[in-house]
């Protein structure tokens, strides 16, 4: 029966290791929740890229098949036909080249987690602490008899 008292330390170490691994380990709940949030960010980024792609496709289609759109775009870029003269209308300002963004690069980072080495050390310390506590209680119990 005495041996079962000391096995409590081993079971404590196993329980602490299991709990820490399940909650904060490399493949635990905290890492899983972080990866789920990163997945949502990626889906949002994909939706934004889809909207940008649709706008660019519309612009490309208009530039290919609409002569007026192509002339306006060329004039905004500073090009003109040889027989044209440019007249500046006061109040309209200078036409600016509007840069077209093709999207942003979204880089993910690694989730924060407790390393396996740290979990093993914490479990070993907890097991040894419980073992020492049971051992000290038995020594005190034997001295009081």
N, C-alpha and C positions, 0 to 999 in steps of 0.2 A: 504494500500500500504506500510505502514511503516513496517509491519510484514515481508514482502518479503525481505527487506534489511537484517533483522536479520537471516532469513533462509539461507542466503548465508554462514554463519558460519557453520550451520549444514551440508549443502551440501558439503562444503569444507572438513569437518571431514570425511564424507562418502567417498568422492573422494580420500582423502589421505589414508584412511584405505584400500580401494579397490586397489589402485595402489601399495601400499607397500605389501599387501597380494599377489597380482598377481605376482609381480616381485621378492620379497625377502622373502616371507613367507615360512612356513614349507612345503607347497605343491605348491609353486610358481615355476616360470621359472628357477631360479637359482638352486633350489633343483632338479628339473627335469633334467636339463642339467648335474648336477653332477652325478645323478644316471645313466644317459645314458653313461657317460664316465666310470663309475665303471662297467657297464655292458660290455663295450668293453674290459676292463681289464680282466674281468672274462672269456670272450670268448677266449681271447689270452691265458690265463692260461689253459683253457680246451684244446686248440689246442696243447700246449706244453705237457700237461699230456698225450694226445693221442699219440704224437710222442714217449715219454718215454715208454708208455705202449707197443707200437709196438716193440720197441727195446728189451724190457724185454721179451715179448712173443717169439720173435725170439731166444733170448738166451736160454730161457727155453725149447723151442722146440728142439734146437740143443743139449742141455745137455741131453734131454731125449732120443734122437734117434741117436745121432752121438757119437760113442765111442771115436774118436780122440779128439773131442771138450771137452768131459768130462775129458779125461786124461790131456789135456793142462790146463784146469781150475783147476783140482786137483793139478797139479804141481805148478801152480801159487800160490795156497793157501798153498803150503808147504807139500803136501802129495805125497807119492810115493808108489810103490809096494814094497813088502818085499825084492825081489831079485834085486832091482835097486840100482845103485850108482849114485849120482849126480855129475856132472862135471860142473864146472863153466867155461864159455867161457869168456875170457878177452874182454872187450869192449861192452858187452851186458848189463852190469849193473845188479843190483839186480832186479828180477821181483817184481813189487809192486802190492799189493792188491788194485785194483781200486774199490773204493767205488761206489756203484750204488745208485744214488739218485732217489727217487720215486716221485719227484716233490717238489715244494715249497708251503707252506701254504700262501695263499693270503687273508689277512683280510681286510675288508672294514671298512671305518670310516663313521660316520654320516655326512651328508652334513651341511655346515654352513648356517644358516638362521636366520632371525630376528624373535624373539619369538612373539607370539600373544600379549602378554602383552606389549612389546615394541612398536608394531604397534599401539595398542589401545592408548597408551600414546602419541605417535607422532600425531595420528589423533586428539585426544582431544586437544592437544596443538595448532595444526594448526587451528582447528575450533574456539577455544577460541581467538586466535590471530586475525583471520579474524573478528570475532564478535566484539572484542575490537576496531579494526580499523574502522569498520562501525559505531560503537557507538560513537567513538571519532570524526569521520567526521560529524556525525549528530549534535553533541554538538557544534562543530566549526561552522557549517552551521546555527544553531539556534542563536548563539551569534552574527554572522555577520549580521543578519536581523535586 
